[in-house]
Every structure is written in C-alpha cells, then in structure tokens.
C-alpha cells in the first residue's frame, strides 16, 4: 500500500472535522477517519446497510446447514419461506 495512506495528517484534531461528519470520526476513530479521507476524499462513498452485510453471512450459514432436504426446518429457523431457502441453497440471493 502506498505510504501516503499511512502518513498521518499533521495537526488535525476532531474539532477540524466538519460537524456533519464528526459522529463518523468519533465512531471509527480519528486516525481511521483521516485514512478514509485520504483514500476516498471527494468521492461519494456507499456503505451497505447492516442487513445487507448480515444477509451474506446468513446465506452462508444456511448453505452450510443444508443437508439435502431440510428446507422446512431452515425456513422455520431463519424465518424465511421454503422458496427463499431453495433459492439461497441453489445459488440465488
């Protein structure tokens, strides 16, 4: 990785961050926020919702637990329809 990304921005404090972004800097930490600023500054940055991230993990778990015929049990466990379970198991969603 380029050393530019590892070079701290000298003298920047939390108070220097525009107020509408300060909660992000406080949450991830000033150093991480400044790194994001170097990597993505001036760009639109899309961060997926938590549900979208969790869906991938859920689908992996469903595929791992699938035994060839337990569609109904998985549907009940994950509160999905059997059709959704089939799509997940067989490569959809």
Secondary structure, DSSP 4 states (H G I P E B T S, - for coil): --GGGGSPPTT--GGGS-HHHHHHHHHH-HHHHHHHHHHHTTS------HHHHHHHHHHHHHHHH--SS-HHHHHHHHT--HHHHHHHHTT--
